[in-house]
């Protein structure tokens, strides 16, 4: 993959800043839904990640002899921080968010030359580093079902993230569990059928409880980006179409052992990935046909990893 700046990128920091602000605006509905179903932890993670990202960005710009204001005002570091924070469990320890964000900005972005030269999406590099290095912490997701009986307010959430302390009588194991995607894969491995698995209260109408509505709001934000022509349609359409088609083929073959296409679209981060991550103008394809093929390849890989990978 070429590391030269994409010709489709805005050419000035003002242009980049305008694009990045639109991305942040489009994320707001999904973030609010995230808070509604999983509590205020995501807001704490976003705030911490943004502070770390801006600090690391300023430090690296200073070390490289670049002016601070033009680059800090393009909001690219903030977008990286927000995307990474949204990919983390709500009660993840503060130091893990700090490590992932610092790695994303310092290593994945600036050591490759900064915005326009990074071969990989910095937020996703930070995520992969955390997932490989701290798999236990990265799989402790809250369940909307559990939160309905164990609600954490902002002070309690803050204490859990920065001090590792939960209210008396509530342990981390009582609050966290497998995501709907992990539950389906695990239970299928235990010879359960999907009709039996879907009867669990953590599942909603066609996806994971809570997750399906968060996905809806991410999709709404993505449609806004398409309307504003901030992103091209080929990547999200290609990715979601390939994911839908692949899931439909396996579902038609055996609906008892393969989840429905709608479950794959509205569980996990499919919508966030399709509209906000895969469309990164630096690391994605830059031609219309290339974008479509690129998106379809991602959709196929998402299904294969979810269904057969680790």
C-alpha positions, 0 to 999 in steps of 0.5 A: 500500500502506498504511503503517499498522501491520498489525492482525495484528501483535503489540501489544507489543515482548515479543509482537514479540520472541516472534514474531521468535525463532520465526522465527530458530529456524525458520531454524536447519535451513536455515542449518546445511544452508547451512553444510554445502554452502557452508561457514562464509561464511554464518555470518560474514555473519550475524554481521557483518550482525547487528552492523551491524543492531543498531548502526544500530538503536540509532543511529536509535532514539537519533536519534529519541529512542526508548528503546533496550531495548524496540526492540532486544529485539524482534529485528526488526533481527536477523531483517532482518540474518539474512534479508539475509545468507542472500540474499548469496553466502557470500564476498561482501566484508564492506563489501557486507554492511555497506552492504546491512544499514545501508541496510535498517535506516536507509533502508528501516525507520527513515526510514519510521517504524520497524517497522510503518510500512515499506512494503517488507521492509527485508531485500529493499530492502537486497538489491535495492540491492546487486544493482543497485549491485554485480551482479558481487559478488552473482553470485559464488556458490559451487558444492557441486561446486567446494567438494568439491575446494577446501574453505575452512576458517573462517580462509580464509573469514574472510580471503576476506571481510575481506581478499579473499585466498584460499589460494595457487593458488585464485582467485575464478573457480575457486570461484564460478560461476552458480547452477543457475537461471542455468545453465539459463537461459543454456544454454537460450539456447544451444539446449541441452536440459534433458536435456543441461543436467541431466547437469552435476554441479551438479544434484541429483535434482530441483534444484540440488545442495545447493540442494534440501536447503537448500530442504527444511530451509527448508520444514521451518522454515516448517512449524514456523512454520505449526504455531506459528501464527506465519505464516498458510498462505495466502501460502506455499501461494499462492506455492508453488502458483502457482509449481508450477502455472505451471511445470507448464503450461510443462513440459507444453508443452515439457519440453526447454525448460522446467524441471520444477515441482520444479526451480523449487520446490527451486532458489534461494530459493523456500522461503525466500521463501515462508515467511520473506520473503513472510510479513512481517506489515508489508508483506504483505496482512492478510486471508485472501483477500488473502494468498492472492492476494498469494502467488499473484501472487508465485509467478507473478512468480517464474516469469516473472522466472526464465524470461524476466527479467533 
